Amino acid sequence: MIDHVSVPVRDLAASIRFYEAVLGTLGFTALERRLATVGFGKQYAEFWINLRSDLPPASPKSGAHICFRARSTELVDAFHAAALKHGGTSDGAPGLRPQHGEGYYAAFIRDPDCNRIEAVTFVKG
């Protein structure tokens, strides 16, 4: 069982704004704030962003891949739209991904530091 995960970010203030908007679509809020890190979650901080100002330049070949479960296709769509509106880039528009399994509906984005963040739900046939 995983308790929490974290990703590095270059600009903590900008990343807080980004993740508040994007993860807010899935019901997450910033629950813990420290000098160089912020934890997001629903009941406890399970996703953290950590300031790493010495990161090498962002590249689509760098960064982590984290996937969040959404309750509906509408929330996956909202997650993707919020990311694009707040400085992220699309790494796969919302839609069915049959190569990942029946009913796998997901959207992939890159945050400003090229971390690949996904939202997924499962559509019943």
ZAGU-540217 format. One line per field, with one value per residue (C-alpha): z, y, x. Coordinates in steps of 0.001 Angstrom, whole numbers, plus 500000, padded with zeros to 6 digits. Example, Ala and Ser with C-alpha at 12.3 -4.5 7.8 and 13.67 -1.06 7.14 Angstrom:
BEGIN
z: c(507800 507140)
y: c(495500 498940)
x: c(512300 513670)
//
This chain:
BEGIN
z: c(500000 499045 501614 499497 496434 495552 492483 492198 491028 490163 491216 494309 494151 490484 491100 494049 491817 489080 491337 493324 490041 488486 491527 492738 489904 491604 495109 496367 498361 499791 503275 504469 503637 504643 503574 500492 500099 499894 500410 498598 499386 500343 503956 504340 502253 499743 496852 497545 495461 496598 495642 493745 492208 490905 488620 485111 482340 481900 479165 478121 478871 482481 485308 487103 486050 488599 487980 489957 489957 488983 489715 486180 482621 483254 486010 483741 481139 483763 485018 481475 480783 484085 483356 479934 481372 484135 482272 481669 478302 476900 476717 475656 475368 477359 475839 475921 475905 474904 474873 478689 479233 478648 479710 480553 480088 480796 480113 480356 481006 481666 484500 484002 485164 482692 485306 483539 485479 484517 485567 484912 485369 484172 481929 482259 478879)
y: c(500000 503397 506155 509115 510164 513350 515132 517780 521298 524320 527071 526190 529127 528504 524759 525342 527410 524763 521798 523591 524095 520698 518463 520548 519000 515616 516836 517365 520423 521629 520098 520715 523609 523786 525988 523954 521422 521204 518117 517640 515159 514561 513423 513397 514622 511839 513829 516199 518773 519504 522529 521502 524699 522880 520518 520116 521711 520145 517563 515119 512400 513561 513624 511143 509503 509665 508554 509714 507902 510065 509282 510055 510865 514437 514793 513384 515970 518760 517668 517914 521277 522755 521638 523309 526487 526720 526141 522404 520705 517819 514469 512661 514149 512603 509417 505670 503795 500209 499331 499762 497665 497671 500893 502662 506378 508699 512005 512684 516052 517380 519839 522826 520614 517801 515420 513242 513341 511189 511006 507772 506342 503102 503158 500251 498662)
x: c(500000 501384 500942 502037 504022 505865 507152 509849 508978 511127 508707 506705 504261 503415 503075 500751 498459 498629 497887 495178 493290 494026 493661 490723 488705 489213 488361 491922 492980 496276 496185 499742 502044 505675 508552 509528 506723 502938 500781 497460 494740 491135 491560 495343 498265 498900 500410 503287 505115 508672 510734 513877 515177 518278 516325 517713 515641 512212 511933 509188 511749 512064 509592 507408 504138 501339 497751 494712 491373 488387 484735 483501 484472 483312 485910 488636 487620 487636 491071 492495 490845 492076 495628 495618 494097 496723 499993 500082 500263 498280 500023 496847 493353 490501 489166 488945 492258 491386 495098 495010 491882 488175 486477 489780 488984 491887 493578 497299 498923 502405 502776 505125 508035 507177 505812 503220 499974 496998 493366 491473 488012 486502 483447 481050 480215)
//
